[in-house]
Amino acid sequence: MATAYLDGRASAKSGFWTSGHTPTLIAAFLYFDLAFMVWVILGPLAPEIAATLGLTPAQKGFMVAVPTLAGALLRVVNGLLVDRIGPKNSGTISQLIVITGLFTAWAMGVTSFAGTLALGVILGFAGASFAIALPLASRWYPPEHQGKAMGLAGMGNSGTVLAALFAPGLAKIFGWNGVLGLACIPLTLVLIAYVVMAKDAPGRPAPKSLKHYFLPLKTADSWWLMGFYSVTFGGFVGLAASLPIYFTDRFGLTPVEAGYATAACVFAGSLVRPMGGALADAIGGVKALSAVFIIAAFALVGVAMADNFPTALLLFVIAMLALGTGNGSVFQLVPQRFAAEIGVMTGLVGMAGGVGGFYLASSLGLAKQWTGSFAGGFLIFAALAIFALGGLLLVKGKWRATWGTADGVKI
């Protein structure tokens, strides 16, 4: 069995696959993957739900945004739990809550807009899996492999692809409420695998008093990292939740066709997350993020002006490739600065990403209702990417001068 980095025995020169615990890495990915699948499941189902319940564009946007916001807030709770009871126990509890909530929604039925919001809050526990899966994997690996470990575990956001691919087709056969019950089956199977395979890394820091968990917020670095992730992950998850609505409303695609188009975009962003971590390991997170913000901003501006489906689809794929790379890059930086607070910082940074996704999804719905077009929402988010680039250029010199890079880890 590979020894853990935090156990103090793994050589700094160990190869990636021998420096950590592979079964735990796989378990973290599977848990994260299925959790993300159900976290955004209201997005692919939104056209059918909206038609059944008679929702306005703003209500549709808010419905798909609520799980994102709930997940953001619950990530802080999960970050605290990880440092208190360990990631494995935290993940087990969270998964049980999600399965119970989905089963109840399926059995009782969701018949109102308020009901969709209540379900969205429960699905937030799935989105909060981020604050569990990443430290579960990360604590087994040394600094030079953090980008790859967190990138591979974080590639579980590919679960959004599963939701986009299968939820609309299953809804056509079983009804959208039936999809909620069907989702419980793979969730339960993965929970069993997670309990068997996952193992908490040795050498976990002793629990601190509650106030110590929030000490990182006294540093500007934590706020910058949170801001950067609110753009990269916020853009990724906001688009993953909103694209089915966009494609059906803007170009008249069927829910199934919109699901396939969304899956293509989300797959691109998910695939490159570990590559983003590896790229950041190789050239530094600052350089990688600089390119990410520029490309994402240009792609989103292009989307706002696109007047045909092929052009919009291509630009969304480019944007998702950039944002997915950015997700991996941010989490190459977090452990370098906050290694001792990785659990709570994963929760805080993840929370910021969820808030960014809530803003994008809800703003697109509001833009559509107020102006008749989604363009305004895309343009504002592109401006946020440029603002993030400016902030990164402002702090990069200080980070490179003051962060510990004795092991040759690039910032």
C-alpha positions in Angstrom: 0.0 0.0 0.0 1.3 3.5 -0.8 2.2 5.5 2.2 0.6 8.9 2.7 2.4 12.2 2.3 1.1 13.5 5.6 2.4 10.4 7.3 5.9 11.8 6.6 7.3 8.8 4.9 6.7 9.3 1.2 9.7 10.4 -0.7 9.5 13.8 -2.4 10.7 12.0 -5.5 8.1 9.3 -5.5 6.0 8.9 -8.7 2.4 10.0 -8.6 0.9 6.5 -8.4 3.2 5.3 -5.7 3.1 8.5 -3.5 -0.6 8.2 -2.3 -3.5 5.8 -2.0 -5.1 4.8 -5.3 -8.3 3.2 -4.0 -9.1 6.4 -2.1 -8.5 8.5 -5.2 -10.9 6.3 -7.2 -13.5 6.4 -4.4 -13.2 10.2 -4.2 -13.7 10.5 -8.0 -16.8 8.1 -8.0 -18.4 9.8 -5.1 -17.8 13.3 -6.5 -19.0 12.1 -10.0 -22.4 10.8 -9.0 -22.9 13.6 -6.5 -22.3 16.2 -9.3 -24.7 14.2 -11.5 -27.6 14.8 -9.2 -26.5 18.3 -8.1 -27.2 19.7 -11.6 -30.0 17.3 -12.5 -32.7 20.1 -12.5 -30.9 21.8 -15.4 -31.4 19.0 -18.0 -34.9 18.5 -16.6 -35.8 22.2 -16.5 -37.5 22.4 -19.9 -39.9 19.6 -18.9 -40.4 20.9 -15.4 -41.0 24.4 -16.6 -43.6 23.2 -19.1 -45.4 21.1 -16.4 -45.4 23.8 -13.8 -45.7 26.9 -16.0 -42.5 28.6 -14.9 -41.3 32.0 -16.1 -37.7 32.5 -17.4 -36.7 34.0 -14.1 -38.2 31.1 -12.2 -36.4 28.6 -14.4 -33.1 30.4 -13.8 -33.7 30.5 -10.1 -34.8 26.9 -9.9 -31.5 25.6 -11.5 -29.5 28.2 -9.4 -30.8 27.2 -6.0 -28.9 23.8 -5.8 -25.7 25.7 -6.7 -26.2 28.3 -3.9 -27.2 25.6 -1.4 -24.1 23.6 -2.4 -22.0 26.6 -1.9 -23.1 27.3 1.6 -23.0 23.7 2.6 -19.4 23.3 1.4 -18.4 25.4 4.4 -20.3 23.0 6.7 -18.7 20.0 5.0 -15.2 21.7 5.2 -15.7 21.9 9.0 -16.9 18.3 9.2 -13.9 17.1 7.2 -11.6 18.5 9.8 -13.7 17.3 12.7 -14.8 13.7 11.7 -12.7 13.1 8.6 -13.7 13.1 4.9 -14.9 9.5 4.7 -17.5 9.9 7.4 -18.5 13.3 6.1 -19.1 11.9 2.6 -21.1 9.0 3.9 -23.5 11.2 5.8 -23.9 13.7 2.9 -24.6 10.9 0.4 -27.3 9.4 2.7 -29.0 12.8 2.9 -29.1 13.2 -0.8 -30.4 9.6 -1.5 -33.1 10.1 1.2 -34.1 13.5 -0.3 -34.4 12.2 -3.9 -36.3 9.1 -2.9 -38.8 11.2 -0.9 -39.2 13.7 -3.8 -39.9 10.8 -6.2 -42.3 9.0 -3.8 -44.3 12.2 -2.9 -43.9 14.0 -6.2 -42.8 17.6 -6.9 -45.9 19.7 -7.9 -45.0 23.3 -7.4 -42.2 25.9 -7.9 -41.7 25.9 -4.1 -41.3 22.2 -4.2 -38.5 22.5 -6.8 -36.7 25.0 -4.6 -37.0 22.6 -1.6 -35.5 19.8 -3.7 -32.8 22.2 -4.8 -31.7 22.7 -1.2 -31.4 19.0 -0.7 -29.4 18.6 -3.9 -27.1 21.2 -2.4 -25.7 18.5 -0.2 -24.5 16.7 -3.4 -22.8 19.9 -4.6 -21.1 20.2 -1.2 -19.3 16.9 -1.9 -16.6 19.0 -3.4 -15.4 19.9 0.1 -15.1 16.2 0.9 -13.8 14.5 -2.1 -10.9 16.9 -2.7 -9.3 16.8 0.8 -10.0 13.0 0.9 -7.7 12.6 -2.0 -5.4 15.5 -1.5 -4.2 14.5 2.0 -2.6 11.3 0.6 -0.2 13.2 -1.8 2.9 15.4 -1.5 3.0 19.0 -2.8 4.5 18.2 -6.2 1.5 16.0 -7.0 -1.3 18.1 -5.5 -2.4 19.5 -8.9 -2.7 16.0 -10.4 -4.4 14.4 -7.3 -6.9 17.2 -6.9 -7.4 17.4 -10.6 -8.2 13.7 -10.9 -10.5 13.7 -7.9 -12.1 16.9 -9.1 -12.7 15.4 -12.6 -15.8 14.0 -10.8 -17.5 17.1 -12.0 -17.9 15.1 -15.2 -21.0 13.8 -13.5 -22.7 16.8 -15.0 -22.2 15.1 -18.3 -24.1 12.1 -17.1 -27.0 14.3 -16.1 -27.1 16.1 -19.4 -26.8 12.9 -21.5 -29.3 10.7 -19.7 -31.8 12.8 -17.7 -33.8 14.2 -20.7 -34.1 10.8 -22.4 -35.1 9.0 -19.2 -37.6 11.8 -18.5 -39.2 11.2 -21.9 -39.8 7.5 -21.0 -40.5 7.7 -17.2 -41.4 11.3 -16.7 -39.1 13.9 -15.1 -40.3 12.9 -11.6 -39.4 9.3 -12.3 -35.8 10.4 -13.0 -35.4 11.5 -9.4 -36.2 7.9 -8.2 -34.0 6.3 -10.8 -31.0 8.5 -9.7 -31.1 6.8 -6.3 -29.9 3.5 -7.8 -26.4 4.5 -9.0 -26.0 6.8 -5.9 -26.6 3.8 -3.6 -24.1 1.6 -5.5 -21.4 4.3 -5.4 -22.0 4.8 -1.7 -21.3 1.1 -1.1 -18.1 1.3 -3.1 -17.1 4.5 -1.3 -17.5 3.0 2.1 -15.4 -0.1 1.0 -12.6 1.7 -0.8 -12.1 5.1 0.8 -9.6 5.5 3.7 -8.7 8.7 5.6 -5.1 9.6 5.3 -3.0 9.2 8.5 -1.6 12.3 10.2 -4.9 14.3 10.0 -4.5 17.6 11.9 -6.2 17.6 15.3 -9.5 19.5 15.4 -9.3 23.1 16.3 -11.8 25.5 18.0 -14.4 26.8 15.7 -12.9 30.3 15.4 -9.6 28.8 14.1 -11.4 27.4 11.1 -12.1 30.9 9.8 -8.7 32.4 10.4 -7.7 32.1 6.7 -10.4 34.7 6.0 -8.3 37.2 7.7 -5.7 36.9 4.9 -6.2 38.6 1.5 -4.9 35.5 -0.3 -7.9 33.4 0.7 -10.3 36.1 -0.7 -8.3 36.2 -4.0 -8.4 32.4 -4.4 -12.1 32.4 -3.6 -12.7 35.2 -6.2 -10.7 33.4 -8.9 -12.7 30.1 -8.3 -16.0 32.0 -8.3 -15.2 32.8 -12.0 -13.7 29.4 -13.1 -16.0 27.0 -11.3 -18.9 29.4 -11.1 -18.7 29.7 -14.9 -18.5 25.9 -15.3 -21.4 24.9 -13.0 -23.5 27.9 -14.0 -23.3 27.0 -17.6 -23.8 23.3 -16.9 -27.1 24.1 -15.1 -28.3 26.7 -17.6 -27.3 25.5 -21.1 -30.3 23.1 -21.4 -32.6 26.1 -20.9 -30.5 28.3 -23.2 -30.4 25.8 -26.1 -34.1 25.1 -25.9 -35.2 28.8 -25.6 -32.6 30.3 -27.9 -32.4 27.8 -30.7 -35.5 25.7 -30.3 -33.8 22.4 -29.6 -35.7 19.6 -28.0 -34.8 18.7 -24.3 -33.0 15.6 -25.5 -31.0 17.6 -28.2 -30.2 20.3 -25.7 -29.0 17.6 -23.3 -26.6 16.2 -25.9 -25.3 19.7 -26.7 -24.8 20.5 -23.0 -23.1 17.2 -22.5 -20.5 18.1 -25.2 -19.7 21.4 -23.5 -19.6 19.9 -20.0 -17.5 17.0 -21.0 -14.9 19.4 -22.4 -14.7 21.3 -19.1 -14.5 18.1 -17.0 -11.9 16.4 -19.2 -9.4 19.2 -18.8 -9.6 19.7 -15.1 -6.8 17.2 -14.2 -4.9 18.6 -17.2 -5.3 22.0 -15.7 -3.8 20.7 -12.4 -0.9 19.1 -14.3 -0.4 22.3 -16.4 -0.3 24.4 -13.2 2.2 21.9 -11.7 4.4 22.4 -14.7 4.2 26.1 -15.4 2.6 27.5 -12.2 -1.0 28.2 -11.3 -0.6 32.0 -12.0 0.4 31.5 -15.6 -2.3 28.9 -16.3 -5.0 31.1 -14.8 -3.9 34.1 -16.7 -4.6 32.3 -20.0 -7.8 30.9 -18.6 -9.4 34.2 -17.8 -8.5 35.7 -21.2 -9.8 32.8 -23.2 -13.0 32.5 -21.2 -13.8 36.2 -21.5 -13.4 36.2 -25.2 -15.5 33.1 -25.6 -18.3 34.4 -23.5 -18.4 37.7 -25.4 -18.6 35.7 -28.6 -21.5 33.7 -27.2 -23.4 36.9 -26.4 -23.1 37.8 -30.1 -23.6 34.4 -31.6 -26.7 34.1 -33.8 -26.6 30.4 -34.8 -26.3 27.1 -32.9 -23.0 25.8 -34.4 -21.1 29.0 -33.5 -22.6 29.2 -30.0 -21.8 25.5 -29.4 -18.2 25.9 -30.4 -17.7 29.0 -28.3 -19.3 27.2 -25.3 -16.9 24.3 -25.7 -13.9 26.8 -25.8 -15.2 28.6 -22.7 -15.7 25.3 -20.8 -12.2 24.1 -21.8 -10.8 27.3 -20.3 -12.9 27.2 -17.2 -12.2 23.5 -16.6 -8.5 24.2 -16.8 -8.9 27.1 -14.4 -10.6 24.8 -11.9 -7.6 22.5 -11.7 -5.2 25.5 -11.7 -6.8 27.2 -8.7 -6.6 24.0 -6.7 -2.9 23.6 -7.5 -2.5 27.0 -5.7 -4.7 26.4 -2.6 -2.6 23.7 -0.9 0.6 25.6 -1.5 -0.7 28.5 0.6 -3.0 26.8 3.0 -1.7 23.2 3.5 -2.6 23.2 7.2 -6.1 24.5 6.5 -6.8 22.5 3.4 -10.2 21.1 4.6 -11.8 24.5 5.5 -10.1 26.3 2.5 -11.5 23.7 0.2 -14.9 24.4 1.6 -14.5 28.2 1.5 -13.1 28.3 -2.1 -15.7 25.8 -3.2 -18.4 27.9 -1.6 -17.2 30.9 -3.6 -17.3 28.8 -6.8 -20.9 27.8 -6.0 -21.9 31.4 -5.4 -20.4 32.3 -8.8 -22.5 29.5 -10.4 -25.6 30.8 -8.6 -25.0 34.3 -9.9 -24.5 33.2 -13.5 -27.5 30.8 -13.6 -29.9 33.2 -12.0 -28.6 36.3 -14.0 -29.2 34.5 -17.3 -32.8 33.8 -16.3 -33.3 37.4 -15.2 -31.6 38.8 -18.4 -33.9 36.7 -20.5 -37.0 37.9 -18.7 -36.0 41.5 -18.5 -34.5 42.0 -21.9 -35.7 39.1 -24.0 -32.1 37.9 -24.5 -29.4 36.0 -22.5 -26.6 38.2 -23.9 -26.4 40.6 -20.9 -25.7 37.7 -18.5 -22.9 36.4 -20.6 -21.3 39.9 -21.1 -21.3 40.6 -17.3 -19.7 37.3 -16.5 -17.0 37.9 -19.2 -16.3 41.3 -17.5 -15.9 39.4 -14.2 -13.2 37.2 -15.9 -11.3 40.2 -17.0 -11.6 41.7 -13.5 -10.2 38.4 -12.1 -7.3 38.6 -14.5 -6.5 42.1 -13.2 -6.5 40.8 -9.7 -4.2 37.9 -10.5 -1.7 40.3 -12.2 -1.8 42.4 -9.0 -1.0 39.7 -6.6 1.3 37.3 -8.6 4.5 39.1 -7.6 3.8 38.9 -3.9 2.7 35.3 -4.1 5.9 34.2 -5.9 8.0 36.1 -3.4 6.4 35.0 -0.2 4.9 31.5 -0.7 7.1 28.6 0.2 8.6 27.0 -2.9 11.5 25.2 -1.4 10.4 21.9 -3.0 10.5 23.5 -6.4 6.7 23.8 -6.7 5.8 26.5 -9.1 3.5 29.3 -8.3 
